[in-house]
Amino acid sequence: MNKTTLSVLAVAILLLVLVPLAVADGYWRHLFIIAFIYAIIASNWNLSLGHTGIFNFGHLTFFGIGVYTAAIFSKTLAINPWIAIVLSGGTAALSALLMAAPVARLKGIYVVLVTFAVNQLMMQLVLSQANITGGADGMVRLPFLSIGDYSFLKDYKLGYYYVALLLLVCSSLFLLFVTNSPFGKSLKAVRDAEDYATARGISVARQRIVVLILSAIFTGIAGGFYTIYLRVASPEVFGFGTMSLALSMVLIGGVNSVLGPVAAALILTFSTEAMTAVQGFDDARYIVIAVAMILVLRLAPGGLLQLFERLTIQSREVARAKG
């Protein structure tokens, strides 16, 4: 992790910490919270998809399991919602272990098919067990967060904002640590040269299992926080719409970076919301996102950060030429 990355991360965190001081409206804080949640999903998905090369289309399964873990534990079992959120990460990691077993030695389209099938299987399980999960109607009026007598329902989403930001910061630091560690370098070897990695004594199957588990932890916690924040658990979290939006954040942000998908999540969340306010763009916004994704992949396969780096280098060269 170089000094430039740390500096950018520190400045970004400071700015986000100060946002609520300038933005008192609960609706705008809500958008930031949703963006933070999607940023956690996308950046952790990138750990398996971008850094390891696993075409895991069941990543939203971890998020959905986190959602229903927190919902069932907090409402049905009356467990403190703070604890339920943490437990969501554990159940998501366990589900990742179960998913990884058949996926560890598969390649290409077979990984896509198996992981997507697991996602759809979980959706059908949620729908069929209506006595536990609420079925298609979901679960509503879930417990809310509080600290002592301080209720998070009465502060215009200020408490939820800082909890979501804290989760995003912890997730990003965790991912930066993993990707910059010797283990992270071995993941890139598995992605780029599997035969070479095997020859060097790296167990490809083991690395895939471990990385799927690691990518599920904060994704599940984000799911638990998401459902406690909205106080609703719905099977829509397993849907293709949520999956495609998160995937677009990964691709636009950059599959070889940790912070790229985070930046893309913030940009896409607010840009799509802005397009809904423009007449005729309510449905067309998804087409705009698709076009943006194609352009970014065409001009800068490394994502937004690579495009930013190119523009920075070009501007410096122009300044030097003029100087």
For each residue, the residues with C-beta under 8 A, 3 or more apart:
1: 5 6 176 177 180
2: 5 6
3: 6 7
4: 7 8
5: 1 2 8 9 176 259
6: 1 2 3 9 10
7: 3 4 10 11
8: 4 5 11 12 259
9: 5 6 12 13 172 176 259
10: 6 7 13 14
11: 7 8 14 15
12: 8 9 15 16 259
13: 9 10 16 17 165 169
14: 10 11 17 18
15: 11 12 18 19
16: 12 13 19 32 165
17: 13 14 162 165
18: 14 15 21 22
19: 15 16 22 23 29 32 161
20: 23 24 29 158 161 162
21: 18
22: 18 19
23: 19 20 28 29 32
24: 20 156
25: 28 29 156
26: 29 30 156 157
27: 30 31
28: 23 25 31 32
29: 19 20 23 25 26 32 33 156 157 158 160 161
30: 26 27 33 34 157
31: 27 28 34 35 269 270 273
32: 16 19 23 28 29 35 36 161 164 165 266
33: 29 30 36 37 157 160 161 164 229
34: 30 31 37 38 269
35: 31 32 38 39 265 266 269 270
36: 32 33 39 40 164 165 167 168 265
37: 33 34 40 41 164 222 225 226
38: 34 35 41 42 245 246 249 265 268 269
39: 35 36 42 43 168 249 261 262 265 266
40: 36 37 43 44 167 168 171 218 219 221 222
41: 37 38 44 45 59 60 63 219 222 246 249
42: 38 39 45 46 246 249 250 253 261 262 264 265
43: 39 40 46 47 171 172 175 253 258 259 261 262 265
44: 40 41 47 48 59 171 175 215 216 217 218 219
45: 41 42 48 49 56 59 215 219 246 247 250 261
46: 42 43 49 50 51 250 253 255 257 258 260 261
47: 43 44 50 51 52 175 178 179 211 214 215
48: 44 45 51 52 54 56 59 211 212 215
49: 45 46 52 53 54 55 56 59 250 255
50: 46 47 53 250 254 255 256 257
51: 46 47 48 179 184 187 188 191 211 255 256
52: 47 48 49 187 188 190 191 207 208 211
53: 49 50 190 191 192
54: 48 49 103 111 208 211 212
55: 49 108 109 111 112 115
56: 45 48 49 59 103 111 115 212 215
57: 112 115 116 119 243
58: 61 62 99 114 115 116 117 118 119
59: 41 44 45 48 49 56 62 63 115 215 219 243 246
60: 41 63 64 119 237 238 242 243 246
61: 58 64 65 95 99 115 118 119 122 238
62: 58 59 65 66 92 95 96 215 216 219 220 223
63: 41 59 60 66 67 92 219 220 222 223 226 237 242
64: 60 61 67 68 119 122 123 126 223 235 237 238
65: 61 62 68 69 88 91 92 95 122 220 223
66: 62 63 69 70 88 89 91 92 219 220 221 222 223 224 226 227
67: 63 64 70 71 88 223 224 226 227 233 237
68: 64 65 71 72 126 133 139 227 233
69: 65 66 72 73 84 87 88 91 92 220 223 224
70: 66 67 73 74 81 84 85 87 88 142 223 224 225 227 228 233
71: 67 68 74 75 76 133 139 142 227 233
72: 68 69 75 76 77 132 133 139
73: 69 70 76 77 79 83 84 87
74: 70 71 77 78 79 80 81 84 142 143 228
75: 71 72 78 139 141 142 143
76: 71 72 73 132
77: 72 73 74
78: 74 75
79: 73 74 83 84 87
80: 74 83 84
81: 70 74 84 85 142 143 144 145 228
82: 85 86 145
83: 73 79 80 86 87
84: 69 70 73 74 79 80 81 87 88 224 228
85: 70 81 82 88 89 221 224 225 228
86: 82 83 89 90 221 224
87: 69 70 73 79 83 84 90 91 224
88: 65 66 67 69 70 84 85 91 92 220 221 223 224 225
89: 66 85 86 92 93 216 217 218 220 221 224
90: 86 87 93 94 220
91: 65 66 69 87 88 94 95 220
92: 62 63 65 66 69 88 89 95 96 216 217 219 220 221 223
93: 89 90 96 97 213 216 217 220
94: 90 91 97 98
95: 61 62 65 91 92 98 99 216 220
96: 62 92 93 99 100 212 213 215 216
97: 93 94 100 101 209 212 213
98: 94 95 101
99: 58 61 95 96 102 103 115 118 212
100: 96 97 103 104 208 209 212 213
101: 97 98 104 209
102: 99 106 114
103: 54 56 99 100 106 111 114 115 208 212
104: 100 101 204 205 206 208 209
105: 205
106: 102 103 110 111 114
107: 110 111
108: 55 111 112
109: 55 112 113
110: 106 107 113 114
111: 54 55 56 103 106 107 108 114 115
112: 55 57 108 109 115 116
113: 109 110 116 117
114: 58 102 103 106 110 111 117 118
115: 55 56 57 58 59 61 99 103 111 112 118 119
116: 57 58 112 113 119 120
117: 58 113 114 120 121
118: 58 61 99 114 115 121 122
119: 57 58 60 61 64 115 116 122 123 238 243
120: 116 117 123 124 238
121: 117 118 124 125
122: 61 64 65 118 119 125 126 238
123: 64 119 120 126 127 235 238 239
124: 120 121 127 128
125: 121 122 128 129
126: 64 68 122 123 129 133 135 235 238
127: 123 124 130 133 135 136 235
128: 124 125 135
129: 125 126 132 133 135
130: 127 133 134 135 136 137
131:
132: 72 76 129
133: 68 71 72 126 127 129 130 138 139 233 235
134: 130 137 138 139 140 233
135: 126 127 128 129 130 138 235
136: 127 130 235
137: 130 134 140
138: 133 134 135 232 233 234 235
139: 68 71 72 75 133 134 142 232 233
140: 134 137 231 232
141: 75 231
142: 70 71 74 75 81 139 227 228 231 232 233
143: 74 75 81 228 231
144: 81 151 152 153 228 231
145: 81 82 152 159 160 163 228 229
146: 149 150 151 152
147: 150 159
148:
149: 146
150: 146 147 155 159
151: 144 146 154 155
152: 144 145 146 155 157 159 160
153: 144
154: 151
155: 150 151 152 158 159
156: 24 25 26 29
157: 26 29 30 33 152 160 161
158: 20 29 155 161 162
159: 145 147 150 152 155 162 163
160: 29 33 145 152 157 163 164 229
161: 19 20 29 32 33 157 158 164 165
162: 17 20 158 159 165 166
163: 145 159 160 166 167 225
164: 32 33 36 37 160 161 167 168 225 229
165: 13 16 17 32 36 161 162 168 169
166: 162 163 169 170
167: 36 40 163 164 170 171 218 221 222 225
168: 36 39 40 164 165 171 172 262
169: 13 165 166 172 173
170: 166 167 173 174 218
171: 40 43 44 167 168 174 175 218 222
172: 9 43 168 169 175 176 258 259 262
173: 169 170 176 177
174: 170 171 177 178 218
175: 43 44 47 171 172 178 179 258
176: 1 5 9 172 173 179 180 258
177: 1 173 174 180 181
178: 47 174 175 181 183 184 214
179: 47 51 175 176 184 187 258
180: 1 176 177 184
181: 177 178 184 185
182: 185 186
183: 178 186 187 207 210
184: 51 178 179 180 181 187 188
185: 181 182 188 189
186: 182 183 189 190 197 202 207
187: 51 52 179 183 184 190 191 207 211
188: 51 52 184 185 191 192
189: 185 186 192 193 196 197 200 202
190: 52 53 186 187 194 197 202 204 207 208
191: 51 52 53 187 188 194
192: 53 188 189
193: 189 196 197
194: 190 191 197 198 204
195: 198 199
196: 189 193 199 200
197: 186 189 190 193 194 200 202 204 207
198: 194 195 201 202 203 204
199: 195 196
200: 189 196 197
201: 198
202: 186 189 190 197 198 207
203: 198 206 207
204: 104 190 194 197 198 207 208
205: 104 105 208 209
206: 104 203 209 210
207: 52 183 186 187 190 197 202 203 204 210 211
208: 52 54 100 103 104 190 204 205 211 212
209: 97 100 101 104 205 206 212 213
210: 183 206 207 213 214
211: 47 48 51 52 54 187 207 208 214 215
212: 48 54 56 96 97 99 100 103 208 209 215 216
213: 93 96 97 100 209 210 216 217
214: 47 178 210 211 217
215: 44 45 47 48 56 59 62 96 211 212 219
216: 44 62 89 92 93 95 96 212 213 219 220
217: 44 89 92 93 213 214 220 221
218: 40 44 89 167 170 171 174 221 222
219: 40 41 44 45 59 62 63 66 92 215 216 222 223
220: 62 63 65 66 69 88 89 90 91 92 93 95 216 217 223 224
221: 40 66 85 86 88 89 92 167 217 218 224 225
222: 37 40 41 63 66 167 171 218 219 225 226
223: 62 63 64 65 66 67 69 70 88 92 219 220 226 227 237
224: 66 67 69 70 84 85 86 87 88 89 220 221 227 228
225: 37 70 85 88 163 164 167 221 222 228 229
226: 37 63 66 67 222 223 229 230 237
227: 66 67 68 70 71 142 223 224 230 231 232 233
228: 70 74 81 84 85 142 143 144 145 224 225 231
229: 33 145 160 164 225 226
230: 226 227
231: 140 141 142 143 144 227 228
232: 138 139 140 142 227
233: 67 68 70 71 133 134 138 139 142 227 237
234: 138 237
235: 64 123 126 127 133 135 136 138 238 239
236: 239 241 242
237: 60 63 64 67 223 226 233 234 242
238: 60 61 64 119 120 122 123 126 235 242
239: 123 235 236 242 243
240: 243 244
241: 236 244 245
242: 60 63 236 237 238 239 245 246
243: 57 59 60 119 239 240 246 247
244: 240 241 247 248
245: 38 241 242 248 249 268 289
246: 38 41 42 45 59 60 242 243 249 250
247: 45 243 244 250 251
248: 244 245 251 252 264 268 289 290 293
249: 38 39 41 42 245 246 252 253 261 264 265 268
250: 42 45 46 49 50 246 247 253 255 261 264
251: 247 248 255 293 296 297 303
252: 248 249 264 267 268 292 293 296 303 304
253: 42 43 46 249 250 257 259 260 261 262 263 264 265 303 304 305
254: 50 257 260 261 264 300 302 303 304 305 306
255: 46 49 50 51 250 251 302 303
256: 50 51 260 302 303
257: 46 50 253 254 260 261 302 303 305
258: 43 46 172 175 176 179 261 262
259: 5 8 9 12 43 172 253 262 263 305
260: 46 253 254 256 257 263 264 302 303 304 305
261: 39 42 43 45 46 249 250 253 254 257 258 264 265 303
262: 39 42 43 168 172 253 258 259 265 266
263: 253 259 260 266 267 304 305
264: 42 248 249 250 252 253 254 260 261 267 268 303 304
265: 35 36 38 39 42 43 249 253 261 262 268 269
266: 32 35 39 262 263 269 270
267: 252 263 264 270 271 304
268: 38 245 248 249 252 264 265 271 272 289
269: 31 34 35 38 265 266 272 273
270: 31 35 266 267 273 274
271: 267 268 274 275
272: 268 269 275 276 285 289
273: 31 269 270 276 277
274: 270 271 277 278
275: 271 272 278 281 282 284 285 288
276: 272 273 281 282 285
277: 273 274
278: 274 275 281
279:
280: 284
281: 275 276 278 284 285 288
282: 275 276 285
283: 286
284: 275 280 281 287 288
285: 272 275 276 281 282 288 289
286: 283 289 290
287: 284 290 291
288: 275 281 284 285 291 292
289: 245 248 268 272 285 286 292 293
290: 248 286 287 293 294
291: 287 288 294 295
292: 252 288 289 295 296
293: 248 251 252 289 290 296 297
294: 290 291 297 298
295: 291 292 298 299
296: 251 252 292 293 299 300 303 304 307
297: 251 293 294 300 301
298: 294 295 301
299: 295 296 307
300: 254 296 297 303 304 306 307 310
301: 297 298 306
302: 254 255 256 257 260 305 306 307
303: 251 252 253 254 255 256 257 260 261 264 296 300 306 307
304: 252 253 254 260 263 264 267 296 300 307 308
305: 253 254 257 259 260 263 302 308 309
306: 254 300 301 302 303 309 310
307: 296 299 300 302 303 304 310 311
308: 304 305 311 312
309: 305 306 312 313
310: 300 306 307 313 314
311: 307 308 314 315
312: 308 309 315 316
313: 309 310 316 317
314: 310 311 317 318
315: 311 312 318 319
316: 312 313 319 320
317: 313 314 320 321
318: 314 315 321 322
319: 315 316 322 323
320: 316 317 323
321: 317 318
322: 318 319
323: 319 320
